[in-house]
Amino acid sequence: MGKLTPEEIKTLIKASQIARERGIKLGVSVKEICEQGGISRKTGYQWLKEEDVSKAKKESRNFLSK
């Protein structure tokens, strides 16, 4: 396992804070997270994919503007 990127560290810290605030135990499954959010697991993964695509587009624009 490699070293975490700053973005990964921030994401994990934020996830930990949200879990603690919402009373969700760490290590909970994607299914349980989605159930607590009132969405299907499929929708949860779709949202994650959309975010990944959005990040990739933003990174691409930043790279091209340099």
TORBA-824008 format. One record per residue (C-alpha): x, z, y. Coordinates in steps of 0.05 Angstrom, whole numbers. Each point is the difference from the previous one (the first is absolute). Layout:
REM residues N
site x=X | z=Z | y=Y
...
//
This chain:
REM residues 66
site x=0 | z=0 | y=0
site x=29 | z=-21 | y=67
site x=1 | z=34 | y=67
site x=-65 | z=3 | y=39
site x=-8 | z=-41 | y=63
site x=-20 | z=35 | y=65
site x=-68 | z=-34 | y=-6
site x=-10 | z=26 | y=-71
site x=20 | z=70 | y=22
site x=-50 | z=-1 | y=58
site x=-55 | z=-26 | y=-46
site x=13 | z=54 | y=-52
site x=1 | z=55 | y=52
site x=-65 | z=-25 | y=31
site x=-32 | z=-5 | y=-69
site x=21 | z=72 | y=-15
site x=-29 | z=24 | y=66
site x=-66 | z=-36 | y=-12
site x=-4 | z=26 | y=-72
site x=12 | z=71 | y=23
site x=-52 | z=-5 | y=56
site x=-52 | z=-29 | y=-47
site x=15 | z=48 | y=-58
site x=25 | z=-55 | y=-45
site x=53 | z=19 | y=-50
site x=64 | z=-41 | y=-1
site x=6 | z=-47 | y=-58
site x=-74 | z=-15 | y=0
site x=-19 | z=-68 | y=-28
site x=-21 | z=-60 | y=41
site x=-68 | z=4 | y=-33
site x=-10 | z=71 | y=24
site x=23 | z=-17 | y=71
site x=-48 | z=-58 | y=3
site x=-57 | z=42 | y=-27
site x=11 | z=52 | y=54
site x=-1 | z=-57 | y=51
site x=-65 | z=-27 | y=-28
site x=31 | z=-67 | y=-19
site x=16 | z=-35 | y=-66
site x=71 | z=-2 | y=-26
site x=-2 | z=-76 | y=8
site x=-17 | z=8 | y=74
site x=56 | z=50 | y=8
site x=51 | z=-48 | y=-29
site x=-29 | z=-57 | y=43
site x=10 | z=42 | y=63
site x=71 | z=16 | y=-22
site x=14 | z=-74 | y=-11
site x=-29 | z=-18 | y=68
site x=45 | z=52 | y=33
site x=61 | z=-27 | y=-37
site x=-16 | z=-72 | y=23
site x=-11 | z=24 | y=71
site x=67 | z=37 | y=0
site x=35 | z=-61 | y=-28
site x=-29 | z=-45 | y=55
site x=21 | z=50 | y=53
site x=71 | z=4 | y=-28
site x=4 | z=-75 | y=-3
site x=-21 | z=-7 | y=74
site x=51 | z=53 | y=19
site x=54 | z=-36 | y=-38
site x=-17 | z=-67 | y=31
site x=-2 | z=28 | y=71
site x=73 | z=24 | y=-5
//
